[in-house]
C-alpha cells in the first residue's frame, strides 16, 4: 500500500520486501487486532517522559497526546484499520501498517512514501518503503528484529537518480528471564560513498531489584528504537515482556568505542517503575487507575515515519 508523506529534509531511507520471521509456537501468526498492554496492580501507564498515554474503551493503548497543542496526537493506533499514525503535532500525520501476533505484540511494521521536497532551492522526488518484522520467544520476549529499507531519490533539476538501501538485524539473548546481550548488525549502500557495515553489541548486567510487572525499561527499548514515541509502544507492552530483574549496567560497543552506563531505578511502593536514569537518558513513568482517564503534561518529540526504519548508524 502506498502513502503520500509530506516530510522535511532529504535524508534517504527505507524499503523492503522481506518474509516474516519464523514463529514461536504459533504466537507470531499475524492478527488484525492488538492488545498486549500490561496492567500494573490495577493501574496502567498513562504518563511517560512528560507525554500523556491514552487508552480506548476496550482498555487497549490508543494514542499519545500533548496538552500544549489542542487536539493534537503524536501517535495513534487504529486497530480496525491496522495502522499507526505518527506526527509532531503540527504537520499532517504519517501512517504505518501494523500487524499483531496472537498475543497482541507487534509482529510487523511497514510503510511507503512518494513525495517531492525542496532542499536549499533544489527539488528532489523520493519514492521509498520500509518494513520491520519482530519475533518473540514462548516467554513473550522479543528475540529478533529484521529491517530492510530502500529509497530512490531523483534530482528534478538534472534528472540524476540515486538509490539508498539499508538492511539490519537485531538478535537478543535472554537468560533466566533477563536480556543479557543484543547485537545489531547492518549494511547500508549509498551512491558516491563506500558501503557501510556495522556490528554493535549491547550487554546488560543486573542487580537485585525485581521487575515485578515485567515492564520494558527505556534503556532496553533504546536498543530497538532510538525514537521516543516508538519506545512508548515498548513501555506499554506492545513489544513483549521485559526482564524479570531490572538492569543495573548497560554497555554499548561501536567498533573501538565502548560506553558503559550505570542504570538507577526508583520504584513506587507497589513495585512499578517511577523513574529510570542511565547516564544518557532519564525516563519518568506515571500511572492512573484503570477506571480513571489519563492526564498529564507533555513535551514535544519529533517523529517521522521514514526514520523508524533506519538504524542509529548514521548515513554518511
Secondary structure by P-SEA (a helix, b strand, c coil): cbbbbbccccccccccccccccccccccccccccccccccccccccccccbbbbbcccccccccccccccccccccccccccbbbbbcccccbbbbbbbbcccccccccccccccccccccbbbbbbccbbbbbbbcccccccbbbbbbbbbbbccccbbbbbbbbbbbbbbbbccccccbbbbbbcccccccccccbbbbbbbbbcccccccccccaaaaaaccccaaaaaaaaaccccccccccccbbbbbcccbbbbbbbbbbbcccccccccccccbbbbbbbccccccccbbbbbbbbbcccccccccccc
